[in-house]
Amino acid sequence: MDMEKRTYKRIPANIKIRYLLWNPLIWKNRYFGTIKNLSEKGMLISTKTMYFPLDSLIEIFIPHKKNVLYIPVKISNIVWRNLLPDSSCNSIGIELSRPPQDYLELVESLKNEKQFHIPYLSNYLKKWWN
């Protein structure tokens, strides 16, 4: 019997996002990723990034209701990463200490949907990110 040990049930998703990964006073880079699953207290981001320390900071930008939902550094922690043989990373586990209300609304809206999709997402995020 497979028993999930998580407090919150993970919801499958396919949400294209942007995020900033940084270390104070040293470096800051922006990346693209896809939220593969999420819950009230976290998310799994599929990505391709360079190697980075687990104590790096992350700011996440998620499209939501024709706006961009911002997850600030002070409430997001990188708790897991999957490193590849070349020392790059292909997924990041994020824990949210105090998720914003808009994020909780996004999670709630996905609970009844099989997959999250916004047709205008690509063009919208390209305009926003550049």
matplotlib code that plots the C-alpha trace (Angstrom):
import matplotlib.pyplot as plt

x = [0.0, 1.4, 0.8, 1.6, 3.5, 2.8, 0.6, -0.9, -1.9, 0.1, -1.8, -0.5, 0.2, 2.0, 2.5, 5.3, 7.1, 10.1, 12.3, 15.3, 18.0, 20.6, 23.1, 23.4, 26.2, 27.6, 25.2, 21.6, 20.3, 16.9, 15.6, 12.5, 10.8, 7.6, 5.7, 4.9, 3.0, 2.0, 0.3, -0.7, 2.8, 5.1, 5.8, 8.1, 9.7, 11.1, 14.0, 17.5, 19.9, 23.5, 24.7, 23.7, 24.0, 20.8, 21.0, 20.5, 17.6, 14.7, 12.0, 9.2, 6.9, 3.7, 1.1, -2.3, -5.5, -3.7, -1.3, 1.9, 1.9, 5.1, 6.5, 9.1, 12.4, 11.4, 8.7, 10.2, 12.9, 14.7, 14.4, 15.4, 17.1, 17.9, 21.5, 22.6, 26.1, 27.2, 26.3, 23.3, 19.9, 16.7, 14.2, 13.8, 11.6, 10.2, 8.6, 6.5, 6.4, 3.6, 2.0, 0.3, -3.5, -3.3, -1.1, -3.6, -6.4, -4.4, -4.0, -7.7, -8.6, -6.4, -7.9, -10.9, -9.0, -6.9, -4.4, -3.7, -3.3, -3.3, -3.3, -1.8, 0.9, 4.0, 3.5, 2.3, 5.4, 7.8, 6.4, 6.5, 10.0, 11.9]
y = [0.0, 3.4, 5.9, 9.6, 11.0, 14.7, 17.0, 18.5, 16.5, 17.4, 18.6, 17.8, 20.9, 22.2, 25.9, 27.7, 30.1, 32.3, 32.5, 34.3, 32.2, 34.1, 34.3, 37.7, 39.9, 37.2, 36.4, 36.6, 34.7, 34.3, 31.0, 29.3, 26.4, 24.4, 23.7, 20.0, 19.7, 21.9, 22.1, 24.7, 24.6, 24.0, 23.0, 21.0, 23.0, 21.2, 23.2, 23.1, 25.2, 25.3, 23.8, 26.0, 25.7, 24.6, 27.9, 29.9, 32.3, 32.0, 34.4, 32.8, 34.5, 32.6, 33.7, 33.9, 35.7, 37.8, 39.0, 37.7, 36.1, 36.9, 34.4, 36.4, 35.1, 35.5, 32.8, 30.3, 27.8, 25.4, 22.1, 19.6, 19.5, 16.7, 17.0, 15.4, 14.0, 17.3, 19.0, 20.8, 20.6, 19.4, 19.9, 21.9, 21.3, 24.5, 24.9, 27.9, 29.1, 31.7, 31.3, 34.4, 34.3, 34.5, 31.4, 29.5, 30.6, 29.2, 25.9, 25.7, 26.4, 23.6, 21.0, 20.5, 20.7, 17.9, 20.3, 24.0, 25.7, 29.3, 29.6, 33.1, 32.1, 32.0, 35.5, 37.0, 35.8, 36.8, 40.3, 40.4, 38.9, 40.9]
z = [0.0, -1.0, 1.7, 1.1, 4.0, 3.0, 5.1, 1.9, -1.2, -4.3, -7.3, -10.8, -12.8, -15.9, -15.2, -17.1, -14.7, -14.3, -11.3, -9.9, -8.2, -6.3, -3.5, -1.8, -3.0, -5.3, -8.3, -9.5, -12.5, -14.0, -15.2, -16.8, -15.3, -15.1, -11.9, -12.2, -8.9, -6.1, -2.7, -0.2, 1.2, -1.7, -5.3, -7.5, -10.3, -13.4, -14.8, -16.2, -14.2, -13.2, -9.9, -7.0, -3.2, -1.3, 0.7, -2.5, -2.5, -4.9, -6.1, -8.1, -10.7, -11.6, -14.2, -12.5, -13.6, -16.3, -13.7, -12.2, -8.8, -6.9, -4.3, -2.4, -1.0, 2.6, 2.4, -0.1, 0.7, -1.5, 0.3, -2.4, -5.8, -8.2, -9.5, -12.8, -13.5, -15.1, -11.8, -13.3, -11.7, -13.4, -10.5, -7.4, -4.4, -2.8, 0.6, 1.4, 5.0, 4.5, 1.1, -0.3, -0.5, -4.3, -4.3, -2.1, -4.5, -7.4, -5.6, -4.7, -8.4, -9.5, -7.2, -9.5, -12.7, -14.3, -15.8, -15.7, -19.0, -20.2, -24.0, -24.0, -21.5, -23.8, -25.3, -22.0, -20.1, -22.9, -22.7, -18.9, -18.5, -21.1]

ax = plt.figure().add_subplot(projection="3d")
ax.plot(x, y, z, "-o")
ax.set_aspect("equal")
plt.show()
